Amino acid sequence: MLFEKIFQRDDRSFLLLYRFFLSGILYFSSVFAYFIRNDTWKLSEIYFDATILIVIIFIILSFLNSKESRYIKGTVQWLRVEFLLFIQTFIIAILFTVFFKITDDYSRIWIFTYIGIAFILFLTTKVLFDFIYAHLVSSNTIQRNILLIGDAISCQDMIKKFPKKVSNSLIKCIIAIDQLDKTDTNFYGIPNFNLNENFGQILDHHAIGQVWIISSVKTQSYVESLIDRFLLFSVDCRLVQPESKFKFIEGLDADAGFDFYNVSFSPFYGTSFLIKNLMDRFLALLFILITLPFLIIFSILIIIEDGFPIIFRQKRTGWDGSSFDIFKLRSLKKRENKNESLQVKAGDSRLLKVGKIIRRLSIDELPQFFNVLMGDMSLVGPRPHMTDHTKYYSTDIKNFMQRHKCLPGITGWAQVNGSRGPTDKEGAMDKRFQHDLYYIKNWNLMLDVYILIRTIFVVLFQKVD
């Protein structure tokens, strides 16, 4: 799921990795050319400076030419972008040496060998990344599964523009609003449903990640009601080709000649989400190592007081409404934990003696760092609810499933703003839901860092209700 979410909106992360790899090739090519010229792998100071300058020039030019949002395979793309950047980089570097009159400081054999090696490796890298990208698409690793809704002609046009072999946006099923009797057979084998179908079953069965609603003369009267219906699910919703009735200024994307307005779209994608995930894994491993003595001590105390098991497992709701097993240190007595959906309150008679300490210091949450390592959770995000609670609140609170548009977290914006513990009081869940929505809509990496820092003070000094 990780790679699919990273590439949920575009291929900028893959392009960034590709350009980063090319930057490394420029450095390696210089070292190899210097070895051929001087029979040593260690660059002299002047050649090292020249190499770093060339790499920096390439990075700057890449940044200035980073308009592409999709990775396009083939030699034409390589000639149009990477080869052009390659030529520009060396021309600027040579002009730089001429301008400062330092051309005599460098070996011509080195520079021409350098260009030749880098050229061959650039071309080889393009072929390699084309193969990797094709494999990621064909293996469904970065596949975007789409439910397409629109009139039959518009749907057919979209299918032609997003063929399986070219795009990683795969149209898995269709709702053709003007083909309610399913008589149309021109959808190239893609399943066709109608508006009376169970949307939840369609989304689950076809593992839909995005819903594309085509705005046209035939569909405009349906658009608003369709958007309202899909806001009941955690799926991303996009409006294709907004026409005159819908005036949008922000949130527009373009892909394959179509304009997209992101009605409800998770911000957890791309390079920022990749960095967040890497940061999660690193910090989770670090926290596990730091807190391991506490885990061992309290595990022993649990065994002494009430025996095994030490770890409590429970089904919780994760990203896109899917379920996973959450891990916690057991704080309740074995014989009194039959009703798992009953939330624990202060002074609960079911609590172990050691359980009171565990819950007061939030030590019961420590095993969830293993959930983070497994990719089921993040350090920061909306707290995951029991699946029974999710079903209840999804009918009680409007658009409740929108809080599941990211990985659930060990801590979150709601928790550092006082919404911790049970949600049995009137309005408590709605207040937590509003905090969760704020986090999802305003997410960035610095907000995560801020929440982590505040969590430390909340755990140490704030009393749980």
Secondary structure as UniProt FT lines:
FT   HELIX           2..6
FT   HELIX           12..38
FT   HELIX           45..64
FT   TURN            65..67
FT   HELIX           75..77
FT   HELIX           78..82
FT   HELIX           83..99
FT   TURN            100..101
FT   HELIX           103..105
FT   HELIX           108..138
FT   TURN            139..140
FT   STRAND          144..150
FT   HELIX           152..161
FT   TURN            164..166
FT   STRAND          169..176
FT   TURN            177..178
FT   TURN            180..181
FT   TURN            188..189
FT   STRAND          192..193
FT   TURN            195..196
FT   HELIX           199..205
FT   TURN            206..207
FT   STRAND          210..214
FT   TURN            217..219
FT   HELIX           220..230
FT   TURN            231..232
FT   STRAND          236..240
FT   TURN            244..245
FT   STRAND          252..255
FT   TURN            256..257
FT   STRAND          258..264
FT   HELIX           270..306
FT   STRAND          311..317
FT   HELIX           319..321
FT   STRAND          323..329
FT   HELIX           334..336
FT   TURN            340..341
FT   TURN            346..347
FT   TURN            349..350
FT   HELIX           353..360
FT   TURN            361..362
FT   HELIX           363..365
FT   TURN            366..367
FT   HELIX           368..374
FT   STRAND          378..380
FT   HELIX           387..396
FT   TURN            398..399
FT   HELIX           400..404
FT   STRAND          409..411
FT   HELIX           413..416
FT   TURN            417..418
FT   TURN            426..427
FT   HELIX           428..441
FT   HELIX           445..461
//
